[in-house]
Amino acid sequence: MEKFTLLRAVAAPLIRENIDTDIVIRIERLVGATSKSALGRHAFESWRYRADGSENPDFVLNRAPYRQAQILLAGRNFGCGSSREGAVWAIQQQGIRAVLAPSFGDIFFNNCFQNGVLPVTIAEATIQAIAAQVETDPAKNLVTIDLAREVVTAPDGSETAFHVDRLRREALLEGLDDIALTQKRSADMAAFEARDRARRPWIYAVET
């Protein structure tokens, strides 16, 4: 999993409430032969493309410089709806590394951490203020997310603190999934097992 430490990038405003996972990625794209790496072009498909398959020029991620956005500025309850990890895969393959929103769908929020995408919960008013700054010159007015400091810096330099669970923060900073994070503590687990084996040897007895 790619490490997430400090990200300074173009931020795309998509500030709509209740954007569900079916909007993020349609279910038919998650079955059959579509590979995970190919999901990016299908992210927000019903908004990005017209009925004839051409791009919708009004959709934010179809416009420069938002095509290169790595940060999404979103509305309340982003990623609600059905529990499909493919929603995170799709935005990740689209190039999004972090989503700022006032709130998230619980399962989507958890899936982000499993895939190296950082979901940041901050106030709606703050997101609106950042979006207003970005929109004046999105190529220059970049947003910075510093996970080590747990701070979002707006284009004007103002900072907003956020909080990430300690273990999840550690995993993202080091680029570790749950298994790798657990393996980091293999010495502690072995020491516990040795102490427990000495204290309760009958638990470890092998039947012959």
KENU-233238 format. One line per 5 residues: number of its first residue (from 1); their letters; for each residue x, y, z of N, C-alpha, C, O. Coordinates in steps of 0.2 Angstrom, whole numbers. Layout:
% residues N
NUM) a) X:Y:Z:X:Y:Z:X:Y:Z:X:Y:Z; ... $
END
This chain:
% residues 208
1) mekft) 4:-6:0:0:0:0:4:6:0:9:6:4; 3:11:-4:7:17:-4:6:21:2:1:22:5; 12:24:4:12:28:10:8:35:9:8:37:3; 5:37:14:2:44:14:5:48:20:4:46:26; 9:53:18:12:57:23:10:64:22:6:67:26 $
6) llrav) 12:67:17:10:74:15:8:75:8:12:73:4; 2:78:7:0:78:0:-2:86:-1:-6:89:2; 1:89:-7:-1:95:-9:-3:95:-16:1:93:-20; -9:96:-17:-12:94:-24:-18:99:-26:-21:102:-21; -20:98:-32:-26:101:-34:-32:98:-31:-32:92:-30 $
11) aapli) -37:102:-29:-43:99:-25:-49:101:-29:-50:106:-31; -53:96:-31:-59:96:-35:-65:97:-30:-67:92:-26; -69:102:-31:-75:103:-27:-81:99:-30:-83:100:-36; -83:94:-26:-89:90:-28:-94:90:-22:-95:85:-19; -96:96:-20:-100:97:-14:-107:96:-14:-111:100:-15 $
16) renid) -109:89:-15:-116:87:-15:-117:82:-9:-112:78:-8; -123:83:-6:-124:78:-1:-126:71:-3:-129:70:-9; -125:66:1:-127:59:0:-125:56:-7:-129:53:-10; -119:58:-9:-116:54:-15:-115:47:-13:-110:45:-9; -119:42:-16:-118:35:-13:-113:31:-18:-111:34:-23 $
21) tdivi) -112:25:-16:-107:21:-19:-109:19:-26:-105:17:-30; -116:19:-27:-118:17:-34:-117:23:-39:-116:22:-45; -116:29:-36:-114:35:-41:-107:34:-42:-104:36:-47; -103:33:-36:-96:33:-37:-94:27:-42:-89:28:-46; -97:21:-42:-95:16:-46:-102:11:-47:-104:9:-42 $
26) rierl) -104:11:-53:-110:7:-54:-108:-1:-53:-102:-3:-55; -113:-5:-51:-112:-11:-49:-110:-16:-54:-106:-20:-53; -112:-15:-60:-110:-19:-66:-103:-18:-68:-100:-23:-71; -100:-13:-66:-92:-12:-67:-88:-16:-62:-82:-17:-63; -91:-19:-57:-88:-23:-52:-88:-30:-53:-86:-35:-49 $
31) vgats) -92:-32:-58:-93:-39:-60:-90:-41:-67:-89:-36:-71; -88:-47:-68:-86:-48:-75:-78:-47:-76:-75:-48:-71; -76:-45:-81:-69:-44:-83:-66:-38:-81:-60:-37:-83; -70:-33:-79:-67:-26:-77:-61:-27:-72:-63:-29:-66; -55:-25:-73:-50:-26:-68:-50:-20:-63:-53:-14:-65 $
36) ksalg) -47:-21:-57:-47:-15:-52:-43:-9:-55:-46:-3:-54; -38:-10:-59:-34:-4:-62:-38:-1:-67:-36:5:-69; -43:-4:-70:-47:0:-75:-53:3:-73:-57:6:-76; -54:3:-66:-60:6:-63:-60:14:-63:-66:17:-63; -55:17:-64:-54:24:-63:-58:28:-69:-62:33:-67 $
41) rhafe) -58:25:-75:-62:28:-80:-70:28:-79:-74:31:-82; -72:23:-75:-79:22:-73:-81:26:-67:-87:26:-65; -77:29:-63:-79:33:-57:-83:39:-59:-82:42:-64; -89:39:-55:-94:44:-57:-97:44:-64:-98:49:-67; -97:38:-66:-99:37:-74:-105:40:-76:-105:43:-81 $
46) swryr) -110:40:-72:-117:43:-74:-116:51:-74:-121:54:-78; -112:54:-71:-111:61:-71:-105:63:-76:-106:68:-79; -100:59:-77:-95:60:-81:-96:60:-89:-93:63:-93; -101:56:-91:-102:54:-98:-110:56:-100:-114:55:-95; -111:58:-106:-117:58:-108:-120:52:-111:-116:47:-111 $
51) adgse) -126:52:-113:-129:45:-115:-125:42:-121:-125:36:-122; -122:47:-125:-119:44:-131:-112:42:-130:-108:40:-134; -109:43:-123:-103:40:-121:-98:46:-121:-92:45:-119; -100:52:-124:-95:58:-124:-94:61:-117:-99:60:-113; -89:64:-115:-88:67:-109:-93:73:-108:-94:77:-112 $
56) npdfv) -95:73:-102:-100:79:-100:-95:85:-97:-92:84:-92; -94:90:-101:-90:96:-100:-91:99:-93:-87:103:-91; -98:98:-91:-100:102:-85:-97:98:-78:-98:101:-73; -95:92:-79:-93:88:-73:-86:90:-71:-82:91:-75; -85:92:-65:-79:95:-62:-73:91:-64:-68:94:-66 $
61) lnrap) -73:84:-64:-67:80:-65:-65:79:-72:-60:76:-74; -70:82:-77:-68:82:-84:-65:89:-86:-64:90:-92; -64:93:-81:-62:100:-83:-54:101:-80:-53:99:-75; -50:104:-84:-44:106:-82:-44:111:-77:-48:116:-78; -40:111:-72:-35:106:-70:-37:101:-65:-34:97:-63 $
66) yrqaq) -44:101:-64:-47:96:-60:-46:89:-62:-47:84:-58; -44:88:-68:-43:81:-71:-37:78:-67:-37:72:-66; -33:82:-64:-27:80:-61:-28:80:-53:-23:80:-49; -34:81:-51:-35:82:-44:-34:76:-40:-35:70:-42; -30:77:-34:-29:71:-30:-33:72:-23:-33:67:-19 $
71) illag) -36:77:-23:-40:79:-17:-48:80:-19:-49:84:-24; -52:77:-16:-59:78:-17:-63:82:-11:-62:80:-6; -66:88:-13:-70:91:-8:-77:89:-8:-80:91:-14; -79:86:-3:-86:83:-4:-91:86:1:-89:89:6; -97:84:0:-103:85:5:-104:80:10:-100:75:10 $
76) rnfgc) -109:81:14:-111:77:19:-113:70:17:-115:69:11; -111:65:21:-113:58:20:-110:55:13:-113:51:10; -104:57:12:-100:55:6:-99:47:6:-97:45:11; -101:43:1:-99:36:1:-105:32:5:-103:27:7; -111:35:5:-116:31:9:-118:26:4:-116:25:-2 $
81) gssre) -123:22:6:-126:17:2:-123:10:3:-121:8:8; -123:6:-3:-121:-1:-2:-113:-2:0:-109:3:-2; -112:-7:2:-105:-8:5:-101:-11:-1:-99:-17:-1; -98:-7:-5:-94:-10:-10:-87:-6:-10:-86:0:-11; -82:-10:-9:-75:-8:-8:-73:-5:-15:-68:-1:-15 $
86) gavwa) -76:-7:-20:-75:-5:-27:-75:3:-28:-72:6:-32; -79:6:-23:-80:13:-24:-74:17:-22:-72:22:-25; -70:14:-17:-64:17:-15:-59:15:-21:-55:20:-23; -59:9:-24:-54:8:-29:-55:12:-35:-50:14:-38; -61:14:-36:-63:18:-42:-60:25:-41:-57:28:-46 $
91) iqqqg) -61:28:-36:-59:35:-35:-51:35:-34:-48:40:-36; -48:30:-31:-41:29:-31:-38:28:-38:-33:32:-39; -41:24:-42:-38:24:-49:-39:30:-53:-36:31:-58; -44:34:-51:-46:40:-54:-40:45:-52:-39:50:-56; -37:44:-47:-31:48:-45:-32:51:-38:-28:55:-36 $
96) iravl) -38:50:-35:-40:53:-29:-36:50:-23:-36:44:-22; -32:54:-19:-29:51:-13:-32:53:-6:-30:50:-1; -36:58:-6:-39:60:0:-46:63:-2:-47:66:-7; -51:62:3:-57:65:2:-59:69:9:-58:67:14; -61:76:8:-63:80:13:-70:81:13:-73:83:8 $
101) apsfg) -73:79:19:-81:79:19:-83:80:26:-79:78:31; -89:83:27:-91:84:34:-93:77:38:-93:76:44; -95:72:33:-96:65:36:-96:60:30:-96:62:24; -95:54:32:-95:49:27:-99:43:29:-101:42:34; -101:39:24:-104:32:25:-99:28:29:-93:28:27 $
106) diffn) -101:25:34:-96:21:38:-92:16:35:-86:16:36; -95:12:30:-91:7:27:-86:10:22:-81:7:22; -89:15:18:-84:18:14:-78:21:18:-72:20:15; -79:24:23:-74:27:27:-69:22:29:-63:23:29; -71:16:32:-67:11:34:-63:8:28:-57:6:28 $
111) ncfqn) -66:7:22:-63:5:16:-57:9:14:-53:7:11; -58:16:15:-53:20:13:-46:18:16:-41:18:12; -46:17:22:-40:16:26:-37:9:24:-31:8:24; -41:5:21:-39:-2:19:-35:-1:12:-32:-6:10; -36:4:9:-33:5:2:-29:11:1:-27:13:-4 $
116) gvlpv) -27:14:7:-22:20:6:-25:27:4:-22:31:2; -32:27:5:-35:34:4:-37:37:10:-39:33:15; -36:43:11:-37:46:18:-43:50:18:-44:55:14; -48:48:22:-54:52:23:-54:57:28:-52:55:34; -55:63:27:-54:68:32:-61:71:34:-64:74:29 $
121) tiaea) -62:71:40:-69:74:42:-68:81:45:-64:82:50; -70:86:41:-70:93:44:-76:96:42:-80:94:39; -77:102:46:-84:105:45:-85:108:38:-81:109:34; -92:107:37:-94:109:30:-92:116:28:-90:118:23; -93:121:33:-91:128:32:-83:129:30:-82:133:26 $
126) tiqai) -79:124:33:-72:125:31:-71:122:24:-67:125:20; -75:117:22:-74:114:15:-77:119:10:-73:120:5; -82:123:12:-85:128:7:-80:133:7:-79:136:1; -76:135:12:-71:141:12:-65:139:7:-63:143:4; -63:133:8:-57:130:4:-59:130:-3:-55:132:-7 $
131) aaqve) -65:127:-4:-68:127:-11:-68:134:-15:-66:134:-20; -70:139:-11:-71:146:-14:-64:148:-16:-63:151:-21; -59:147:-11:-52:149:-13:-49:145:-19:-46:148:-23; -50:138:-19:-48:134:-25:-51:137:-31:-47:137:-36; -57:138:-31:-60:140:-38:-58:146:-41:-59:147:-47 $
136) tdpak) -55:151:-37:-52:157:-40:-46:155:-45:-45:159:-50; -42:150:-43:-37:148:-48:-35:141:-46:-30:140:-42; -38:136:-48:-37:129:-45:-30:126:-47:-28:122:-43; -27:129:-52:-20:126:-53:-15:128:-49:-10:125:-47; -16:134:-46:-11:137:-41:-13:137:-34:-9:136:-30 $
141) nlvti) -20:137:-33:-22:137:-26:-23:130:-23:-29:127:-23; -17:127:-22:-17:120:-20:-19:119:-13:-18:124:-9; -21:113:-11:-23:111:-4:-18:106:-1:-16:102:-5; -16:107:5:-11:103:8:-14:99:14:-17:102:18; -12:92:14:-15:88:19:-8:85:22:-5:81:19 $
146) dlare) -7:87:28:-1:84:32:-4:79:37:-6:81:42; -3:72:36:-6:67:40:-2:67:47:-4:65:52; 5:68:46:9:68:52:7:73:57:7:71:63; 5:79:55:3:84:59:-5:84:60:-7:87:65; -8:81:56:-15:80:56:-18:87:55:-22:90:59 $
151) vvtap) -16:90:49:-18:97:48:-20:98:40:-16:95:36; -25:101:39:-27:103:32:-25:110:31:-27:115:35; -21:112:26:-19:119:25:-23:122:18:-22:119:13; -27:127:19:-30:130:13:-25:134:9:-20:135:11; -27:136:3:-23:139:-1:-21:146:2:-15:148:0 $
156) dgset) -25:149:6:-23:155:9:-18:154:16:-16:159:19; -16:148:17:-12:147:23:-15:145:29:-12:143:34; -22:146:29:-26:144:36:-26:137:37:-26:133:32; -25:135:43:-25:128:45:-31:125:49:-33:129:53; -33:119:47:-38:116:51:-36:109:53:-33:105:49 $
161) afhvd) -36:108:60:-34:102:62:-39:96:61:-45:98:61; -37:90:61:-42:84:60:-39:79:64:-33:79:66; -42:73:65:-40:68:69:-41:61:66:-47:60:63; -36:57:66:-37:50:63:-35:45:69:-30:47:72; -38:40:69:-37:35:74:-29:33:74:-26:33:69 $
166) rlrre) -26:32:80:-19:31:80:-16:26:76:-11:27:72; -19:20:76:-17:14:72:-18:15:65:-14:13:60; -24:18:63:-25:20:56:-20:25:53:-17:24:47; -18:30:57:-14:35:55:-7:32:54:-3:33:49; -5:27:59:2:24:58:2:20:52:7:20:48 $
171) alleg) -4:16:50:-4:12:44:-3:16:38:1:14:34; -6:22:38:-6:26:32:1:29:31:4:29:26; 4:31:36:10:34:36:16:30:34:21:32:31; 15:23:36:20:18:34:18:14:28:22:10:26; 12:15:25:10:11:20:9:4:21:10:0:17 $
176) lddia) 5:3:27:4:-4:29:-3:-6:29:-7:-2:31; -5:-12:27:-12:-14:27:-13:-17:34:-8:-18:38; -18:-20:36:-20:-23:43:-15:-29:44:-13:-29:50; -14:-33:39:-9:-39:40:-2:-36:42:1:-39:47; 0:-32:38:7:-29:39:8:-25:45:13:-26:49 $
181) ltqkr) 3:-22:47:3:-18:53:3:-23:59:6:-22:64; -1:-29:59:0:-34:64:6:-37:64:9:-38:70; 9:-38:58:16:-42:58:21:-37:61:26:-40:64; 20:-31:61:25:-27:65:26:-28:72:31:-27:75; 21:-31:75:20:-33:82:22:-40:83:20:-43:88 $
186) sadma) 25:-44:79:26:-51:79:30:-52:85:29:-58:89; 35:-48:87:39:-49:93:35:-49:99:36:-53:104; 31:-44:100:26:-44:106:22:-50:106:21:-52:112; 19:-52:100:15:-58:101:18:-64:103:16:-68:106; 25:-65:100:29:-70:102:30:-70:109:30:-76:113 $
191) afear) 32:-64:112:33:-64:119:27:-65:123:28:-69:129; 21:-63:121:15:-65:125:14:-72:125:12:-75:130; 15:-75:119:14:-82:119:18:-86:123:16:-91:126; 25:-84:123:30:-88:128:27:-87:135:28:-92:139; 25:-81:137:23:-80:144:17:-84:145:16:-87:151 $
196) drarr) 12:-84:141:6:-88:142:7:-96:142:4:-99:145; 12:-98:137:14:-105:137:17:-107:144:15:-113:146; 21:-103:147:24:-104:154:18:-105:159:19:-109:164; 13:-100:158:8:-100:163:3:-105:163:0:-107:168; 1:-107:156:-4:-111:155:-2:-117:150:-4:-117:144 $
201) pwiya) 3:-121:152:6:-126:147:1:-131:144:2:-133:139; -4:-132:148:-9:-137:146:-13:-134:139:-16:-138:135; -14:-128:139:-17:-125:133:-13:-127:126:-16:-128:121; -7:-128:127:-2:-129:121:-1:-136:120:3:-138:116; -3:-140:125:-2:-148:124:-4:-150:117:-10:-149:115 $
206) vet) 0:-154:114:-2:-157:108:-4:-165:109:0:-169:112; -10:-166:107:-12:-173:108:-8:-178:103:-7:-176:97; -7:-184:106:-3:-189:102:-8:-195:101:-6:-200:97 $
END
